[in-house]
Amino acid sequence: MNWDDTAPSTDAAAPAGPDRLVGADADGEDTAVEAALRPKDLQEFVGQERVREQLDLVLRAARARGATADHVLLSGAPGLGKTTLSMIIAAEMGAPIRITSGPAIQHAGDLAAILSSLQEGEVLFLDEIHRMSRPAEEMLYMAMEDFRVDVIVGKGPGATAIPLELPPFTLVGATTRAGLLPPPLRDRFGFTAHMEFYAPEELQRVIHRSAGLLDVALEADGAAEIAGRSRGTPRIANRLLRRVRDYAQVKADGVITREIASQALGVYEVDARGLDRLDRAVLTALLKLFGGGPVGLSTLAVAVGEERETVEEVAEPFLVREGLLARTPRGRIATPAAWAHLGMVPPQHQAGGNGQQGLFGA
């Protein structure tokens, strides 16, 4: 019994894994295109209705007081709009924005250099804030609360702390793992918001807006087809839109219909539920080689020819969220939905159940 197969990864960052069309992380092309597609204000921003309403109140109140906005913490999966919202916050406050990330700040001096050069009212966007080094994190406590940092000059007994006053600024922190943030840091944010995955109807609005900006002819059923395969993530929806656009220009008359979208995404191996080659390989191995499980993570990873971390961090989260795979103390098991999705019949001991029967021999 391999009990550690279900232990969560403690790595600071998820493994990159293979390049995936349905991966939520941004690559170089995404970064360039997203700059043109980003909404410029809260009215243009699609989805996240609750977050938008709350954030609008925070920003309008700050403008009415003539003060800088409270520090903001945005959490959620990659590709849901955390960076976009940080830029909107700066635009709504009429302030410049400076963008950096937690992994880039490995020493307290790195953070001190950034903070000391901020202008009054400036927005500092700190992506993946949970990956910042501990010394820099402790310096940030005082900077957020008192707008002051102590710069240490010298070493050993002769070291001296020189207080450095900072102009009022707004820190916008973004994280994909809010649970890794220490409570003292979380408590210093005046507004905290969690970004949810998008409904298909919201993604259709995102796709229609992006198609207009990209000058792509898109029919409503084509947008619905792309949205249904986008895993609830705008970044993935925009990426799929661009690949379907390419297919429509080469193989059709340039107009994206449901049929064209389905054919294009079939070429790119993204099925109707948003699963790609890696996802289906994991499910296929689990069903065909191990009868639906339970099977240890390491064994499953060997069966699909991938690293353990790739299966755990890249493929499993979506499969679990879709109800196609479950993690148990004895290993991974397939759900009835997984058998149905791949058009296979479960073994007798799993038929009509949730897969738990096989764990206890009942």
LUMNUGU-497314 format. One record per residue (C-alpha): y, x, z; residue in one letter. Coordinates in steps of 0.001 Angstrom, whole numbers, m for minus. Layout:
# residues N
+---------+---------+---------+------+
|       Y |       X |       Z | rest |
+---------+---------+---------+------+
|       Y |       X |       Z |    A |
...
+---------+---------+---------+------+
***
This chain:
# residues 362
+---------+---------+---------+------+
|       Y |       X |       Z | rest |
+---------+---------+---------+------+
|       0 |       0 |       0 |    M |
|    3208 |    1650 |   m1171 |    N |
|    5786 |     284 |    1247 |    W |
|    8594 |    2533 |      39 |    D |
|    8417 |    1060 |   m3454 |    D |
|   10841 |   m1662 |   m2442 |    T |
|   13310 |     553 |    m632 |    A |
|   16766 |     339 |   m2188 |    P |
|   18160 |    3405 |   m3873 |    S |
|   20539 |    5443 |   m1761 |    T |
|   22017 |    7381 |   m4652 |    D |
|   25784 |    7346 |   m4825 |    A |
|   25663 |    6196 |   m8411 |    A |
|   23191 |    4294 |  m10508 |    A |
|   21375 |    6374 |  m13087 |    P |
|   22816 |    6190 |  m16532 |    A |
|   19545 |    5329 |  m18217 |    G |
|   19357 |    4867 |  m21978 |    P |
|   22347 |    3604 |  m23954 |    D |
|   21992 |    m179 |  m24042 |    R |
|   23788 |   m2827 |  m26021 |    L |
|   23524 |   m5107 |  m22972 |    V |
|   24503 |   m2428 |  m20465 |    G |
|   27500 |   m3409 |  m18342 |    A |
|   28962 |     100 |  m18050 |    D |
|   31697 |    1048 |  m20492 |    A |
|   31212 |    3806 |  m23050 |    D |
|   33871 |    5541 |  m25113 |    G |
|   33997 |    2838 |  m27774 |    E |
|   34232 |      63 |  m25172 |    D |
|   37125 |    1788 |  m23426 |    T |
|   39124 |    2009 |  m26643 |    A |
|   38441 |   m1574 |  m27747 |    V |
|   38927 |   m3084 |  m24283 |    E |
|   42462 |   m1719 |  m24183 |    A |
|   43348 |   m3974 |  m27115 |    A |
|   41433 |   m6984 |  m25803 |    L |
|   42594 |   m6980 |  m22180 |    R |
|   44680 |   m9990 |  m21123 |    P |
|   48169 |   m9051 |  m20001 |    K |
|   48754 |  m11652 |  m17255 |    D |
|   46878 |  m14080 |  m15025 |    L |
|   47456 |  m16983 |  m17406 |    Q |
|   45591 |  m15151 |  m20172 |    E |
|   42760 |  m14052 |  m17887 |    F |
|   39666 |  m16208 |  m18497 |    V |
|   37318 |  m17204 |  m15689 |    G |
|   37277 |  m16255 |  m11987 |    Q |
|   39366 |  m19355 |  m11231 |    E |
|   39230 |  m18997 |   m7444 |    R |
|   40151 |  m15306 |   m7522 |    V |
|   42986 |  m15946 |   m9979 |    R |
|   44464 |  m18723 |   m7853 |    E |
|   44328 |  m16681 |   m4647 |    Q |
|   45687 |  m13556 |   m6302 |    L |
|   48509 |  m15510 |   m7919 |    D |
|   49619 |  m16720 |   m4472 |    L |
|   49517 |  m13177 |   m3065 |    V |
|   51592 |  m11741 |   m5911 |    L |
|   54133 |  m14572 |   m6057 |    R |
|   54714 |  m14374 |   m2305 |    A |
|   55225 |  m10598 |   m2503 |    A |
|   57742 |  m10990 |   m5328 |    R |
|   59614 |  m13662 |   m3381 |    A |
|   59885 |  m11325 |    m398 |    R |
|   60916 |   m8411 |   m2578 |    G |
|   58047 |   m6397 |   m1095 |    A |
|   55062 |   m4560 |   m2461 |    T |
|   51859 |   m6587 |   m2685 |    A |
|   49123 |   m6222 |     m87 |    D |
|   46317 |   m3795 |    m801 |    H |
|   43600 |   m5488 |   m2902 |    V |
|   39844 |   m4899 |   m2918 |    L |
|   37863 |   m6180 |   m5917 |    L |
|   34081 |   m6136 |   m5769 |    S |
|   31458 |   m7194 |   m8257 |    G |
|   29161 |   m5998 |  m11020 |    A |
|   30485 |   m3771 |  m13820 |    P |
|   32184 |   m5458 |  m16756 |    G |
|   33583 |   m8517 |  m14948 |    L |
|   37266 |   m7568 |  m15155 |    G |
|   38146 |   m5500 |  m12082 |    K |
|   40105 |   m2902 |  m14055 |    T |
|   41801 |   m5635 |  m16069 |    T |
|   42907 |   m7412 |  m12903 |    L |
|   44342 |   m4188 |  m11509 |    S |
|   46487 |   m3812 |  m14623 |    M |
|   47554 |   m7443 |  m14363 |    I |
|   48583 |   m6892 |  m10734 |    I |
|   50852 |   m4034 |  m11832 |    A |
|   52269 |   m6080 |  m14706 |    A |
|   52913 |   m9120 |  m12501 |    E |
|   54711 |   m6922 |   m9955 |    M |
|   56661 |   m5093 |  m12664 |    G |
|   55335 |   m1771 |  m11378 |    A |
|   53681 |    1255 |  m12998 |    P |
|   49983 |    1824 |  m12438 |    I |
|   48054 |    5015 |  m11817 |    R |
|   44306 |    5001 |  m12435 |    I |
|   41731 |    7272 |  m10843 |    T |
|   38230 |    6966 |   m9377 |    S |
|   36339 |    7758 |   m6210 |    G |
|   34145 |   10499 |   m7722 |    P |
|   37295 |   12300 |   m8929 |    A |
|   38575 |   12606 |   m5353 |    I |
|   36270 |   15066 |   m3629 |    Q |
|   38780 |   16637 |   m1232 |    H |
|   41555 |   15285 |     968 |    A |
|   43964 |   17524 |    m934 |    G |
|   43160 |   15716 |   m4179 |    D |
|   44164 |   12413 |   m2619 |    L |
|   47254 |   13894 |    m956 |    A |
|   48474 |   15178 |   m4314 |    A |
|   48128 |   11731 |   m5865 |    I |
|   49712 |    9855 |   m2957 |    L |
|   52658 |   12226 |   m2623 |    S |
|   53637 |   11673 |   m6264 |    S |
|   53592 |    7852 |   m6157 |    L |
|   56789 |    5932 |   m6796 |    Q |
|   57902 |    3045 |   m4593 |    E |
|   55976 |    m109 |   m5443 |    G |
|   53522 |    1721 |   m7724 |    E |
|   49973 |     411 |   m8039 |    V |
|   47188 |    2926 |   m7434 |    L |
|   43878 |    1763 |   m8921 |    F |
|   40894 |    3503 |   m7337 |    L |
|   37694 |    2656 |   m9194 |    D |
|   34297 |    3090 |   m7495 |    E |
|   36132 |    3555 |   m4222 |    I |
|   32847 |    3677 |   m2292 |    H |
|   32077 |    7062 |   m3893 |    R |
|   35131 |    8805 |   m2463 |    M |
|   34516 |   11758 |    m140 |    S |
|   34672 |   11149 |    3613 |    R |
|   37689 |   13439 |    4296 |    P |
|   39705 |   11706 |    1579 |    A |
|   38585 |    8329 |    2885 |    E |
|   39858 |    9125 |    6373 |    E |
|   43200 |   10255 |    4951 |    M |
|   43429 |    6973 |    3068 |    L |
|   43250 |    4975 |    6320 |    Y |
|   46643 |    6245 |    7486 |    M |
|   48157 |    6083 |    4001 |    A |
|   47261 |    2408 |    3601 |    M |
|   48351 |    1353 |    7072 |    E |
|   51370 |    3531 |    7869 |    D |
|   52312 |    4918 |    4424 |    F |
|   51966 |    8390 |    5830 |    R |
|   49541 |   11295 |    5498 |    V |
|   49134 |   14468 |    7519 |    D |
|   48818 |   17536 |    5327 |    V |
|   46966 |   20401 |    7033 |    I |
|   48490 |   23818 |    6402 |    V |
|   46508 |   26913 |    7344 |    G |
|   43048 |   27295 |    8827 |    K |
|   41483 |   27716 |   12226 |    G |
|   43570 |   27768 |   15433 |    P |
|   46757 |   28358 |   13453 |    G |
|   46391 |   25229 |   11310 |    A |
|   49362 |   22844 |   11433 |    T |
|   49543 |   19180 |   10486 |    A |
|   52687 |   18314 |    8547 |    I |
|   53415 |   14564 |    8355 |    P |
|   54361 |   13368 |    4883 |    L |
|   56036 |    9978 |    4484 |    E |
|   54941 |    7908 |    1490 |    L |
|   56840 |    5183 |    m361 |    P |
|   55313 |    1694 |     m55 |    P |
|   52581 |    1271 |   m2673 |    F |
|   49739 |   m1107 |   m3489 |    T |
|   46193 |     202 |   m3515 |    L |
|   43741 |   m1718 |   m5686 |    V |
|   40200 |    m633 |   m4918 |    G |
|   37234 |   m1602 |   m7079 |    A |
|   33596 |   m1291 |   m6124 |    T |
|   30230 |   m2387 |   m7407 |    T |
|   28722 |   m1855 |   m3934 |    R |
|   30977 |   m3386 |   m1325 |    A |
|   28304 |   m2906 |    1328 |    G |
|   28743 |     863 |    1132 |    L |
|   32395 |     673 |    2200 |    L |
|   32903 |    1495 |    5897 |    P |
|   34422 |   m1371 |    7936 |    P |
|   37622 |     573 |    8796 |    P |
|   38393 |     876 |    5086 |    L |
|   37523 |   m2738 |    4237 |    R |
|   39696 |   m4000 |    7085 |    D |
|   42799 |   m2303 |    5695 |    R |
|   42809 |   m4408 |    2536 |    F |
|   45043 |   m7448 |    2813 |    G |
|   43217 |   m9346 |      61 |    F |
|   39539 |   m9088 |    m829 |    T |
|   37940 |  m10822 |   m3801 |    A |
|   34412 |  m10899 |   m5151 |    H |
|   34019 |  m11231 |   m8917 |    M |
|   31258 |  m13628 |   m9968 |    E |
|   29222 |  m13620 |  m13172 |    F |
|   30677 |  m15868 |  m15875 |    Y |
|   29284 |  m19224 |  m16978 |    A |
|   28376 |  m19522 |  m20694 |    P |
|   31351 |  m21834 |  m21257 |    E |
|   33734 |  m19222 |  m19844 |    E |
|   32187 |  m16509 |  m21985 |    L |
|   32700 |  m18672 |  m25067 |    Q |
|   36411 |  m18757 |  m24284 |    R |
|   36399 |  m14977 |  m23883 |    V |
|   34590 |  m14549 |  m27212 |    I |
|   36928 |  m16922 |  m29068 |    H |
|   39959 |  m15070 |  m27695 |    R |
|   38516 |  m11674 |  m28659 |    S |
|   37548 |  m12932 |  m32114 |    A |
|   41136 |  m13993 |  m32683 |    G |
|   42452 |  m10581 |  m31668 |    L |
|   39863 |   m8825 |  m33860 |    L |
|   40516 |  m11177 |  m36802 |    D |
|   36887 |  m12320 |  m36886 |    V |
|   35879 |  m15687 |  m38382 |    A |
|   33846 |  m17334 |  m35637 |    L |
|   32366 |  m20818 |  m35438 |    E |
|   31824 |  m22594 |  m32135 |    A |
|   28014 |  m22487 |  m32345 |    D |
|   28170 |  m18760 |  m33115 |    G |
|   30231 |  m18156 |  m29982 |    A |
|   27747 |  m20202 |  m27950 |    A |
|   24843 |  m18115 |  m29264 |    E |
|   26544 |  m14837 |  m28327 |    I |
|   27609 |  m16169 |  m24926 |    A |
|   24066 |  m17200 |  m24075 |    G |
|   22856 |  m13621 |  m24557 |    R |
|   25720 |  m11867 |  m22752 |    S |
|   24290 |  m11821 |  m19200 |    R |
|   27366 |  m13518 |  m17756 |    G |
|   29480 |  m10416 |  m18444 |    T |
|   32621 |  m10342 |  m20640 |    P |
|   32200 |   m6659 |  m21505 |    R |
|   28741 |   m7347 |  m22916 |    I |
|   30018 |  m10446 |  m24728 |    A |
|   32728 |   m8422 |  m26478 |    N |
|   30243 |   m5693 |  m27400 |    R |
|   27791 |   m8197 |  m28870 |    L |
|   30632 |   m9862 |  m30760 |    L |
|   31486 |   m6567 |  m32457 |    R |
|   27868 |   m5916 |  m33451 |    R |
|   27471 |   m9446 |  m34806 |    V |
|   30748 |   m9021 |  m36704 |    R |
|   29328 |   m5912 |  m38374 |    D |
|   26167 |   m7778 |  m39361 |    Y |
|   28137 |  m10750 |  m40716 |    A |
|   30316 |   m8474 |  m42842 |    Q |
|   27363 |   m6603 |  m44344 |    V |
|   24674 |   m9287 |  m44565 |    K |
|   26692 |  m12501 |  m44925 |    A |
|   30162 |  m13757 |  m45854 |    D |
|   31817 |  m12484 |  m42661 |    G |
|   31689 |  m15819 |  m40828 |    V |
|   29749 |  m15826 |  m37564 |    I |
|   27569 |  m18921 |  m37242 |    T |
|   24711 |  m19568 |  m34816 |    R |
|   22174 |  m18497 |  m37431 |    E |
|   24034 |  m15280 |  m38255 |    I |
|   24500 |  m14450 |  m34562 |    A |
|   20801 |  m15048 |  m33881 |    S |
|   19732 |  m12874 |  m36813 |    Q |
|   22143 |  m10088 |  m35879 |    A |
|   21112 |   m9939 |  m32235 |    L |
|   17477 |  m10047 |  m33331 |    G |
|   18133 |   m6836 |  m35273 |    V |
|   19604 |   m5295 |  m32109 |    Y |
|   16615 |   m6538 |  m30046 |    E |
|   18609 |   m8800 |  m27726 |    V |
|   16640 |  m11998 |  m27241 |    D |
|   17825 |  m15530 |  m26505 |    A |
|   17957 |  m14884 |  m22767 |    R |
|   19794 |  m11571 |  m23040 |    G |
|   16774 |   m9308 |  m22485 |    L |
|   16595 |   m6089 |  m24494 |    D |
|   13777 |   m3682 |  m25302 |    R |
|   13670 |   m2119 |  m21818 |    L |
|   13645 |   m5481 |  m20032 |    D |
|   10825 |   m6802 |  m22189 |    R |
|    8874 |   m3564 |  m21827 |    A |
|    8980 |   m3908 |  m18040 |    V |
|    7878 |   m7542 |  m18154 |    L |
|    5203 |   m6902 |  m20771 |    T |
|    3686 |   m4050 |  m18747 |    A |
|    3799 |   m6131 |  m15581 |    L |
|    2047 |   m9058 |  m17256 |    L |
|    m435 |   m7383 |  m19608 |    K |
|   m1405 |   m4276 |  m17654 |    L |
|   m1182 |   m5569 |  m14092 |    F |
|   m1814 |   m9298 |  m14440 |    G |
|    1618 |  m10178 |  m13113 |    G |
|    1434 |   m7882 |  m10077 |    G |
|    1921 |   m6955 |   m7388 |    P |
|    2421 |   m3402 |   m8610 |    V |
|    4394 |    m489 |   m7167 |    G |
|    7671 |     521 |   m8761 |    L |
|    6521 |    4059 |   m9539 |    S |
|    3379 |    2797 |  m11264 |    T |
|    5378 |     275 |  m13275 |    L |
|    7851 |    2965 |  m14335 |    A |
|    5024 |    5228 |  m15577 |    V |
|    3565 |    2305 |  m17535 |    A |
|    6811 |    1786 |  m19464 |    V |
|    7519 |    5510 |  m19876 |    G |
|   10779 |    5483 |  m17919 |    E |
|   12045 |    7082 |  m14747 |    E |
|   11591 |    5104 |  m11538 |    R |
|   15395 |    4990 |  m11039 |    E |
|   15925 |    3640 |  m14561 |    T |
|   13591 |     710 |  m13974 |    V |
|   14982 |       3 |  m10499 |    E |
|   18690 |     331 |  m11252 |    E |
|   18960 |    m541 |  m14948 |    V |
|   16321 |   m3177 |  m15718 |    A |
|   15372 |   m4862 |  m12460 |    E |
|   18722 |   m6302 |  m11278 |    P |
|   19031 |   m8627 |  m14271 |    F |
|   15341 |   m9564 |  m14261 |    L |
|   15545 |  m10486 |  m10579 |    V |
|   18783 |  m12423 |  m11081 |    R |
|   17198 |  m14358 |  m13937 |    E |
|   14194 |  m15246 |  m11794 |    G |
|   11754 |  m13354 |  m14033 |    L |
|   10689 |  m10741 |  m11488 |    L |
|   10479 |  m10608 |   m7704 |    A |
|   10463 |   m7676 |   m5286 |    R |
|    7966 |   m7946 |   m2441 |    T |
|    6733 |   m5523 |     271 |    P |
|    3585 |   m4879 |   m1791 |    R |
|    5348 |   m4328 |   m5104 |    G |
|    6821 |   m6175 |   m8070 |    R |
|    5446 |   m9516 |   m9206 |    I |
|    6189 |  m11660 |  m12231 |    A |
|    7320 |  m15237 |  m11795 |    T |
|    6066 |  m18204 |  m13840 |    P |
|    9335 |  m18006 |  m15798 |    A |
|    8376 |  m14504 |  m16993 |    A |
|    5040 |  m15719 |  m18335 |    W |
|    6759 |  m18604 |  m20079 |    A |
|    9494 |  m16427 |  m21567 |    H |
|    6982 |  m14078 |  m23192 |    L |
|    4759 |  m16977 |  m24258 |    G |
|    1797 |  m15865 |  m22167 |    M |
|    m573 |  m17778 |  m19892 |    V |
|    m748 |  m16564 |  m16269 |    P |
|   m4118 |  m15815 |  m14635 |    P |
|   m5825 |  m18659 |  m12801 |    Q |
|   m4710 |  m17461 |   m9345 |    H |
|   m1047 |  m17597 |  m10448 |    Q |
|   m1028 |  m20693 |  m12621 |    A |
|    1297 |  m23339 |  m11282 |    G |
|    2490 |  m21132 |   m8405 |    G |
|    5249 |  m18693 |   m7725 |    N |
|    3062 |  m15591 |   m7790 |    G |
|    2902 |  m15282 |   m4010 |    Q |
|    m693 |  m16509 |   m3821 |    Q |
|   m1969 |  m13256 |   m5310 |    G |
|    m365 |  m11281 |   m2522 |    L |
|   m2596 |  m12705 |     185 |    F |
|   m5691 |  m13580 |   m1778 |    G |
|   m5159 |  m17330 |   m1337 |    A |
+---------+---------+---------+------+
***
